[in-house]
Amino acid sequence: MSTEQEKRPNVIKRLWRWFWGPAGALSLGVLLIGGFIAGVVFWGGFNTAMEMTNTETFCISCHEMEKNVYAEYAGSVHDTNASGVRATCPDCHVPKDWNHKIVRKIQASNEVLHKVLGTIDTREKFEGKRLQLAQNVWRSMKETDSRECRNCHNFNAMDVTLQNKRARENHLRAQDDGLTCIDCHKGIAHELPKGAYGIDPEMVKAHPAPLPVPAADPKG
């Protein structure tokens, strides 16, 4: 047996005795307390950052949002109404559940990239992308069964007898046909892209909601 091999067990024994001795226990305690404090600071900072990015002020800090979609939202029924209850950008576009919220925040990193690239930094560029951007949001809301809409609106809580004839008929049909909010309520807070699903934006301005559901394409 070599000298190196003879020394190895002694080193392991010394480390073992130090770990369970007063000095080792003190070092371990300092490490645990320091780790706990660091974790609290990190978690608090992370949640603070999450909440800061979950405000209307943050959403419109980019001029692309402030000059386009926010300008259209201002004055809509979600912005100002008889009850004074507002639904702001994050209420409609950021999930409340933690796991879904994290996924949405990760997806938003792509929006930061396009901010840097200047993809829609002018009105002309925004209009050129409006249909694609709208379809992305509609598809997401369709896939989640209009999850964010349902934070405030719920079929089970609706008293359709208090609604006007048009709203009552459409909401009852939506329940029977398994439709979700975004199927009929496109363009309720933002202008519709021209030619979107055969819907005329001028019709939306005259009749804000609900929109008729476009007939299914017989070819697809």
Salt bridges, closest charged atoms under 4 A:
GLU51 OE2 - LYS101 NZ 3.83
GLU56 OE2 - ARG86 NH2 3.07
GLU64 OE1 - HIS63 ND1 3.51
GLU64 OE1 - LYS115 NZ 3.05
GLU72 OE2 - ARG123 NH2 3.96
GLU72 OE2 - ARG130 NH2 2.48
ASP79 OD1 - ARG86 NH2 2.83
ASP91 OD1 - LYS96 NZ 3.84
ASP97 OD2 - HIS100 ND1 3.70
GLU111 OE2 - ARG104 NH2 2.76
ASP121 OD1 - LYS125 NZ 2.95
GLU127 OE2 - ARG123 NH2 2.92
GLU127 OE2 - ARG130 NH2 3.13
ASP145 OD1 - ARG150 NH2 3.02
GLU148 OE2 - ARG147 NE 2.85
GLU169 OE2 - LYS165 NZ 2.59
ASP183 OD1 - LYS142 NZ 2.84
GLU191 OE1 - ARG130 NH2 3.99
GLU202 OE2 - LYS205 NZ 3.69
